[in-house]
Amino acid sequence: MVEERKGTKQICPCLSGDLRKLAARMREVDWRFEQGRHCKAYAPDGITMATLACTPSDVRGFRNARAAFRRWCKASGIEPGI
């Protein structure tokens, strides 16, 4: 049985600034997004996930999401570019 991936290729409209740039780079390497109270980003491996806050009140939110993306890129042999 093939498991369907979560999310869509559409970037959550609530994102802005650096989070939107990060999401755009994630989409380039086939990450998917799911809108809820926060925007959840799912990696193609089906395991890695990052949360992108729609109303970022703490700079650590962006840094944590970027770090999760960079770790996934390193493990996948992809240049993160962000």
C-alpha positions, 0 to 999 in steps of 0.5 A, a space after each residue: 500500500 502506498 501512503 499518500 504524502 501530507 500537504 500541498 505544494 502551495 505555500 501558506 499565504 500567512 507567511 511573510 518575510 524570511 519565512 516565505 523565502 524559506 518556504 519557497 526554497 523548501 518547495 523547490 526541493 519538493 517539501 509540502 505545506 499544510 495550513 492550520 494554526 501554524 503552517 506545517 512543512 513536510 519533507 519528501 522523506 515523510 519523516 522530517 517536519 518543520 513548523 512555520 509560525 504565521 505570526 512569528 513572535 520569536 526569532 527562534 521560530 525561524 531559526 529552528 525551521 531553517 535548522 530543520 531544513 538544513 539538517 534534512 538537506 545535509 542528510 539528503 546531499 542537497 545544498 540548502 541555499 538559505 
